């Protein structure tokens, strides 16, 4: 994904790399902060016409990342920022 981002940065590429950093490398490499950075970049790059489903997935993963970093207030804010109809319960 890093090479793909270097060639053509896009929202989907940052989202996928953020997901990988959050969920697949957490025990050995603990790259949660890198995952949060990628997901934040994905949101910053998202054009106004980005599908709500993708935005919801980004916000959900970002909230999970903040929660794993021990920042529950930021996690709640990220989860709450998801488009209506896609928000996490609670």
MMTF fields as JSON, N, C-alpha, C and O atoms, coordinates in Angstrom:
{
  "mmtfVersion": "1.0.0",
  "mmtfProducer": "UNKNOWN",
  "numBonds": 359,
  "numAtoms": 360,
  "numGroups": 90,
  "numChains": 1,
  "numModels": 1,
  "chainsPerModel": [1],
  "groupsPerChain": [90],
  "chainIdList": ["A"],
  "bondAtomList": [4, 2, 8, 6, 12, 10, 16, 14, 20, 18, 24, 22, 28, 26, 32, 30, 36, 34, 40, 38, 44, 42, 48, 46, 52, 50, 56, 54, 60, 58, 64, 62, 68, 66, 72, 70, 76, 74, 80, 78, 84, 82, 88, 86, 92, 90, 96, 94, 100, 98, 104, 102, 108, 106, 112, 110, 116, 114, 120, 118, 124, 122, 128, 126, 132, 130, 136, 134, 140, 138, 144, 142, 148, 146, 152, 150, 156, 154, 160, 158, 164, 162, 168, 166, 172, 170, 176, 174, 180, 178, 184, 182, 188, 186, 192, 190, 196, 194, 200, 198, 204, 202, 208, 206, 212, 210, 216, 214, 220, 218, 224, 222, 228, 226, 232, 230, 236, 234, 240, 238, 244, 242, 248, 246, 252, 250, 256, 254, 260, 258, 264, 262, 268, 266, 272, 270, 276, 274, 280, 278, 284, 282, 288, 286, 292, 290, 296, 294, 300, 298, 304, 302, 308, 306, 312, 310, 316, 314, 320, 318, 324, 322, 328, 326, 332, 330, 336, 334, 340, 338, 344, 342, 348, 346, 352, 350, 356, 354],
  "bondOrderList": [1, 1, 1, 1, 1, 1, 1, 1, 1, 1, 1, 1, 1, 1, 1, 1, 1, 1, 1, 1, 1, 1, 1, 1, 1, 1, 1, 1, 1, 1, 1, 1, 1, 1, 1, 1, 1, 1, 1, 1, 1, 1, 1, 1, 1, 1, 1, 1, 1, 1, 1, 1, 1, 1, 1, 1, 1, 1, 1, 1, 1, 1, 1, 1, 1, 1, 1, 1, 1, 1, 1, 1, 1, 1, 1, 1, 1, 1, 1, 1, 1, 1, 1, 1, 1, 1, 1, 1, 1],
  "groupList": [{"groupName": "UNK", "atomNameList": ["N", "CA", "C", "O"], "elementList": ["N", "C", "C", "O"], "formalChargeList": [0, 0, 0, 0], "bondAtomList": [1, 0, 2, 1, 3, 2], "bondOrderList": [1, 1, 2], "singleLetterCode": "X", "chemCompType": "L-PEPTIDE LINKING"}],
  "groupTypeList": [0, 0, 0, 0, 0, 0, 0, 0, 0, 0, 0, 0, 0, 0, 0, 0, 0, 0, 0, 0, 0, 0, 0, 0, 0, 0, 0, 0, 0, 0, 0, 0, 0, 0, 0, 0, 0, 0, 0, 0, 0, 0, 0, 0, 0, 0, 0, 0, 0, 0, 0, 0, 0, 0, 0, 0, 0, 0, 0, 0, 0, 0, 0, 0, 0, 0, 0, 0, 0, 0, 0, 0, 0, 0, 0, 0, 0, 0, 0, 0, 0, 0, 0, 0, 0, 0, 0, 0, 0, 0],
  "groupIdList": [1, 2, 3, 4, 5, 6, 7, 8, 9, 10, 11, 12, 13, 14, 15, 16, 17, 18, 19, 20, 21, 22, 23, 24, 25, 26, 27, 28, 29, 30, 31, 32, 33, 34, 35, 36, 37, 38, 39, 40, 41, 42, 43, 44, 45, 46, 47, 48, 49, 50, 51, 52, 53, 54, 55, 56, 57, 58, 59, 60, 61, 62, 63, 64, 65, 66, 67, 68, 69, 70, 71, 72, 73, 74, 75, 76, 77, 78, 79, 80, 81, 82, 83, 84, 85, 86, 87, 88, 89, 90],
  "secStructList": [7, 2, 2, 2, 2, 2, 2, 1, 7, 7, 2, 2, 2, 2, 2, 2, 2, 2, 2, 0, 0, 0, 0, 0, 1, 6, 6, 6, 6, 7, 7, 2, 2, 2, 2, 2, 2, 2, 2, 2, 2, 2, 2, 2, 2, 7, 7, 6, 6, 7, 7, 2, 2, 2, 2, 2, 2, 2, 2, 2, 2, 2, 2, 2, 2, 2, 2, 2, 6, 6, 7, 2, 2, 2, 2, 2, 2, 2, 2, 2, 6, 1, 7, 6, 6, 1, 7, 7, 7, 7],
  "xCoordList": [0.817, 0.0, 0.867, 0.484, 2.007, 2.86, 3.3, 3.327, 3.643, 4.022, 2.84, 2.993, 1.691, 0.495, 0.205, -0.136, 0.341, 0.116, 1.15, 0.829, 2.383, 3.428, 3.136, 3.407, 2.584, 2.286, 1.004, 0.953, -0.019, -1.314, -2.074, -2.858, -1.855, -2.541, -4.048, -4.492, -4.813, -6.272, -6.858, -6.18, -8.113, -8.805, -8.807, -8.512, -9.14, -9.24, -7.893, -7.853, -6.807, -5.488, -5.106, -4.597, -5.354, -5.054, -5.95, -5.504, -7.212, -8.121, -7.632, -7.592, -7.268, -6.82, -5.544, -5.432, -4.573, -3.332, -3.602, -2.979, -4.523, -4.901, -5.51, -5.21, -6.373, -6.972, -5.89, -5.918, -4.96, -3.875, -3.081, -2.784, -2.738, -1.961, -2.744, -2.161, -4.043, -4.846, -5.091, -4.935, -5.47, -6.007, -5.081, -5.221, -4.148, -3.372, -1.96, -1.336, -1.447, -0.083, -0.034, 0.984, -1.102, -1.156, -0.329, 0.184, -0.183, 0.521, 2.042, 2.718, 2.558, 4.014, 4.561, 5.499, 3.961, 4.531, 3.856, 4.438, 2.62, 1.871, 1.893, 2.428, 1.296, 1.301, -0.029, -0.457, -0.671, -1.96, -1.876, -2.748, -0.849, -0.729, -0.549, -1.044, 0.151, 0.298, -1.038, -1.345, -1.824, -3.15, -4.058, -4.79, -4.012, -4.809, -4.366, -5.203, -3.076, -2.565, -3.057, -3.452, -3.035, -3.524, -5.018, -5.459, -5.792, -7.233, -7.564, -8.505, -6.804, -6.981, -6.674, -7.385, -5.615, -5.268, -6.368, -6.685, -6.947, -8.035, -9.222, -9.824, -9.552, -10.654, -10.318, -11.18, -9.081, -8.67, -8.736, -9.015, -8.481, -8.477, -9.853, -10.042, -10.803, -12.11, -12.846, -13.094, -13.197, -13.987, -15.415, -15.833, -16.149, -17.511, -18.441, -19.443, -18.122, -19.001, -18.598, -19.032, -17.781, -17.383, -18.608, -19.425, -18.72, -19.877, -19.932, -18.908, -21.152, -21.353, -20.842, -20.379, -20.915, -20.454, -18.954, -18.504, -18.183, -16.737, -16.425, -15.566, -17.111, -16.888, -17.208, -16.478, -18.289, -18.66, -17.583, -17.253, -17.042, -15.978, -14.721, -14.051, -14.405, -13.222, -13.421, -12.543, -14.574, -14.84, -14.871, -14.373, -15.448, -15.495, -14.093, -13.762, -13.27, -11.896, -11.098, -10.292, -11.317, -10.606, -10.991, -10.133, -12.271, -12.714, -12.085, -11.667, -12.018, -11.371, -9.899, -9.379, -9.242, -7.833, -7.614, -6.716, -8.444, -8.329, -8.603, -7.942, -9.569, -9.877, -8.679, -8.347, -8.043, -6.867, -5.695, -4.846, -5.653, -4.592, -4.912, -4.117, -6.066, -6.441, -7.034, -6.906, -7.688, -8.309, -9.805, -10.257, -10.575, -11.996, -12.818, -13.794, -12.465, -13.233, -13.092, -14.078, -11.875, -11.66, -12.329, -12.842, -12.323, -12.982, -14.476, -15.063, -15.081, -16.51, -16.818, -17.804, -15.979, -16.182, -16.1, -16.902, -15.15, -15.005, -16.206, -16.752, -16.617, -17.77, -19.034, -19.867, -19.166, -20.347, -20.352, -21.412, -19.2, -19.093, -19.477, -19.556, -19.712, -20.108, -21.417, -22.233, -21.616, -22.861, -24.096, -24.043, -25.192, -26.427, -26.827, -26.714, -27.288, -27.676, -26.551, -26.787, -25.317, -24.166, -23.487, -22.433, -24.037, -23.393, -23.4, -24.305, -22.358, -22.251, -23.273, -23.53, -23.852, -24.799, -24.087, -22.917, -24.774, -24.228, -23.885, -23.407],
  "yCoordList": [-1.186, 0.0, 1.259, 2.278, 1.19, 2.364, 2.783, 3.973, 1.816, 2.139, 2.698, 3.63, 2.137, 2.626, 4.074, 4.897, 4.378, 5.739, 6.69, 7.832, 6.233, 7.079, 7.415, 8.526, 6.454, 6.678, 7.485, 8.389, 7.147, 7.808, 7.815, 6.903, 8.819, 8.856, 9.046, 9.886, 8.245, 8.372, 7.939, 7.334, 8.26, 7.964, 6.463, 6.032, 5.681, 4.235, 3.62, 2.736, 4.065, 3.526, 3.832, 2.964, 5.058, 5.398, 4.616, 4.195, 4.422, 3.654, 2.213, 1.686, 1.589, 0.198, 0.064, -0.835, 0.959, 0.881, 1.163, 0.555, 2.075, 2.334, 1.115, 0.805, 0.413, -0.828, -1.867, -2.507, -2.025, -2.994, -2.64, -3.513, -1.375, -0.957, -1.126, -1.454, -0.91, -1.035, -2.473, -2.818, -3.307, -4.612, -5.8, -6.817, -5.705, -6.887, -6.896, -7.957, -5.791, -5.741, -5.251, -4.716, -5.427, -4.824, -5.53, -4.869, -6.822, -7.529, -7.394, -7.125, -7.575, -7.572, -6.155, -5.75, -5.416, -4.12, -2.936, -1.854, -3.123, -2.066, -0.76, 0.252, -0.807, 0.356, 1.1, 1.66, 1.102, 1.757, 3.238, 3.767, 3.913, 5.353, 5.634, 6.644, 4.758, 4.923, 4.7, 5.374, 3.774, 3.537, 4.738, 5.115, 5.342, 6.545, 7.676, 8.42, 7.811, 8.853, 8.634, 9.586, 7.398, 7.1, 7.378, 7.941, 6.995, 7.224, 8.711, 9.169, 9.456, 10.909, 11.527, 12.425, 11.048, 11.527, 11.182, 11.992, 10.0, 9.598, 10.552, 10.946, 10.92, 11.865, 13.237, 13.903, 13.662, 14.973, 15.026, 16.078, 13.902, 13.849, 13.583, 13.759, 13.17, 12.744, 13.915, 14.932, 13.773, 14.822, 14.82, 13.878, 15.852, 15.998, 14.887, 14.587, 14.281, 13.25, 11.828, 10.865, 11.693, 10.367, 9.638, 10.219, 8.37, 7.586, 7.493, 7.361, 7.566, 7.502, 6.197, 6.184, 5.111, 3.821, 3.868, 3.387, 4.437, 4.54, 5.479, 5.176, 6.607, 7.538, 6.875, 7.054, 6.116, 5.432, 4.439, 4.335, 3.716, 2.754, 3.46, 2.977, 4.595, 5.345, 5.862, 5.708, 6.474, 6.993, 5.878, 6.057, 4.741, 3.619, 3.118, 2.899, 2.936, 2.479, 3.524, 3.176, 4.801, 5.861, 5.853, 6.008, 5.672, 5.567, 4.373, 4.47, 3.244, 2.063, 2.346, 1.928, 3.048, 3.378, 4.271, 4.034, 5.299, 6.176, 5.405, 5.63, 4.505, 3.714, 2.848, 2.736, 2.244, 1.408, 2.233, 1.721, 3.511, 4.391, 4.951, 5.7, 4.59, 5.052, 6.45, 7.171, 6.847, 8.16, 7.991, 8.2, 7.608, 7.314, 8.523, 8.345, 9.729, 10.903, 11.119, 11.395, 10.994, 11.132, 9.985, 10.175, 8.801, 7.655, 7.921, 7.687, 8.407, 8.707, 9.778, 9.669, 10.803, 11.86, 11.299, 11.669, 10.419, 9.829, 8.956, 9.039, 8.128, 7.265, 8.107, 7.761, 9.203, 10.06, 10.854, 11.286, 11.048, 11.842, 11.054, 11.627, 9.772, 8.955, 9.486, 10.049, 9.309, 9.793, 9.188, 8.054, 9.923, 9.398, 8.073, 7.904, 7.161, 5.847, 4.84, 3.642, 5.303, 4.42, 4.526, 3.92, 5.261, 5.485, 4.236, 3.407, 4.116, 2.992, 3.178, 4.307, 2.091, 2.226, 2.676, 2.355, 3.401, 3.78, 5.149, 5.608],
  "zCoordList": [0.0, 0.0, 0.0, -0.574, 0.629, 0.684, -0.716, -1.029, -1.552, -2.931, -3.713, -4.502, -3.493, -4.163, -3.768, -4.617, -2.495, -2.006, -2.582, -2.908, -2.71, -3.282, -4.746, -5.2, -5.475, -6.885, -7.092, -7.926, -6.328, -6.511, -5.185, -4.922, -4.359, -3.072, -3.266, -4.049, -2.533, -2.588, -1.245, -0.415, -1.06, 0.197, 0.482, 1.597, -0.529, -0.339, 0.052, 0.908, -0.549, -0.224, 1.228, 1.937, 1.661, 3.061, 4.017, 5.084, 3.637, 4.481, 4.637, 5.748, 3.538, 3.595, 4.411, 5.244, 4.179, 4.96, 6.44, 7.309, 6.726, 8.118, 8.767, 9.92, 8.029, 8.534, 8.843, 9.895, 7.94, 8.145, 9.395, 10.212, 9.546, 10.718, 12.014, 13.048, 11.974, 13.198, 13.615, 14.786, 12.671, 13.033, 12.801, 13.48, 11.871, 11.525, 12.103, 12.141, 12.543, 13.058, 14.5, 14.938, 15.225, 16.547, 17.609, 18.512, 17.538, 18.608, 18.496, 19.489, 17.327, 17.163, 16.991, 17.678, 16.067, 15.709, 16.372, 16.44, 16.87, 17.541, 16.744, 17.196, 15.545, 14.662, 14.69, 13.681, 15.838, 15.964, 15.64, 14.95, 16.123, 15.86, 14.37, 13.87, 13.66, 12.208, 11.514, 10.531, 12.01, 11.458, 11.642, 10.727, 12.823, 13.09, 12.165, 11.652, 11.951, 11.052, 9.622, 8.949, 9.163, 7.811, 7.686, 6.685, 8.677, 8.626, 8.696, 8.048, 9.469, 9.526, 8.169, 7.72, 7.512, 6.178, 5.178, 4.307, 5.293, 4.398, 4.534, 3.535, 5.762, 5.963, 5.404, 4.829, 5.566, 5.063, 3.535, 2.959, 2.887, 1.426, 0.829, -0.375, 1.631, 1.123, 0.473, 1.122, -0.809, -1.46, -0.94, -0.266, -1.244, -0.744, -1.239, -0.59, -2.372, -2.918, -2.521, -3.152, -1.491, -1.013, -0.469, 0.244, -0.814, -0.372, 1.152, 1.823, 1.675, 3.123, 3.715, 4.856, 2.976, 3.481, 3.757, 4.797, 2.848, 3.048, 4.207, 5.035, 4.272, 5.383, 6.719, 7.694, 6.766, 8.006, 8.426, 9.607, 7.463, 7.783, 8.277, 9.19, 7.679, 8.112, 9.535, 10.383, 9.793, 11.138, 12.183, 13.295, 11.836, 12.775, 13.098, 14.263, 12.07, 12.298, 13.073, 13.936, 12.769, 13.486, 14.963, 15.832, 15.244, 16.637, 17.336, 18.49, 16.635, 17.205, 17.506, 18.541, 16.606, 16.805, 18.015, 18.823, 18.13, 19.292, 20.584, 21.598, 20.542, 21.731, 22.129, 23.31, 21.139, 21.416, 21.941, 22.67, 21.567, 22.069, 23.456, 24.025, 23.994, 25.336, 25.342, 26.331, 24.241, 24.143, 23.857, 22.731, 24.899, 24.676, 24.228, 23.5, 24.63, 24.204, 22.699, 22.016, 22.182, 20.74, 19.989, 18.886, 20.586, 19.961, 19.826, 18.769, 20.889, 20.856, 19.805, 19.077, 19.728, 18.734, 17.315, 16.457, 17.063, 15.73, 15.404, 14.304, 16.338, 16.098, 15.86, 15.022, 16.598, 16.467, 15.165, 14.713, 14.564, 13.337, 12.088, 11.001, 12.224, 11.071, 10.498, 11.227, 9.201, 8.584, 9.259, 9.736, 9.304, 9.908, 9.25, 8.036, 10.066, 9.575, 9.656, 9.5, 9.898, 9.979, 11.326, 11.519, 12.255, 13.548, 14.388, 14.301, 15.216, 16.138, 17.26, 17.676, 17.751, 18.866, 20.133, 20.34, 20.959, 22.241, 22.319, 23.357]
}
